[in-house]
Amino acid sequence: MDYLPLIENVRNRISKWTVRALSFAGRLQLVRSVIFSVTNFWIADFRLPKACIQEIDKLCSAFLWSGPSLNPRKAKVAWKDVCLPKEEGGLGLRSIEEANKVCCLKLIWKLISSKNSLWVNWVTEYLIRRGSFWAVQRSTNSGSWMWRKLLKYRDLAKQFYMVEVKGGNNTSFWFDHWSDLGCLFDRVGDRGPIQLGINRLATVGEVLDRHRRRRHRQTIYTDIEYEILKIRQQREEGVDDVVKWKSHSGQWQPKFVSRDTWDHIRIVRPKVNWYRGVWFSQATPKYSFMATVYSIWRERNNRKHGEKALTVFRMVRMIDKLVKNQICSIRNNGVRKYEDGLEIWFASR
């Protein structure tokens, strides 16, 4: 019920387009630029239920493949394959489910990095309180449905964030990832604060100021004592700690990049060897969508509408002319990258 306005918005827009004679490429562009833009506005702040995402995917797939009839059975390719990068054999659309997951991770990034946000301040005051975002109980009844869903993304978010300690006053000793050991509470559990004599709510700065080194029998506690000593030597008092996120190359950077995060969470498929020949920068969209079979598709439509059928010889000549015109138009536009294209085309005949 909460997301029904979004689904109705998508359905109404598609219903207005079904009365227009659009090619596959035209319908693809409308899905990419309009439907996905409307959806992105919602997923920037909300996690969509799976049923909502499935309904939107179903509408987009039916419109793309069948046009006015909106027949879901006419789909030629699974929607999950359509929503792949072009170099991996898809049409360059981004899965709504994956994009929604990235947006949820971005909300977590704002919670752990933003200081001047009204929303972050409210969540910190009434939901996180004196503790850490990473320490909030998952089974809590506080907050909204969306808040509890964000808590479930913490295990995924932990893989991509860390804190570079400067002064240490803004970093949780037990629950933030500030040392080479990762999240210390995940390593030692409830016994850790007792064994080291460090409060669960302590910040790194408080530990650096008050903690005295102890001897321990277990190696993990000795390693933690070493991490404290190392950070103490590098400490810059009065300087705010820096929250960082993992980039595409695996390096840590003080900003969130949606594209890099999307590359981390999705399953990457092998690149196809033909995508550069289809999706090059000077390509005509309607030809790129159907590749080399566009002319056959158009001839099929003409015959269905009662027009005179072309012979195979005339179709070959027409395709030959289309290719030559396209190559010449690229040359006339001053693009020298494909200036030998006409010679290659003649040599291949």
Secondary structure, DSSP 8 states (H G I E B T S, - for coil): -TTHHHHHHHHHHHHHHTTS---HHHHHHHIIIIIHHHHHHHHTT----HHHHHHHHHHHHHHHHHGGG--GGG-SS-HHHHTS-GGGTS-S---HHHHHHHHHHHHHHHHHH-SS-HHHHHHIIIIITTS-GGGS-TT---S-HHHHHHHHTHHHHTTTEEEE-SS-TTSBTTTS--BTTB-HHHHHTTHHHHHHT--TT-BHHHHHHH------SSHHHHHHHHHHHHHHHH--TT---EEEEE-TTS-EESS--HHHHHHHHS------TTHHHHS-TT--HHHHHHGGGHHHHHHHHHHHTT-----HHHHHHHHHHHHHHHHHHHHHTT--TTTTHHHHHHHT-
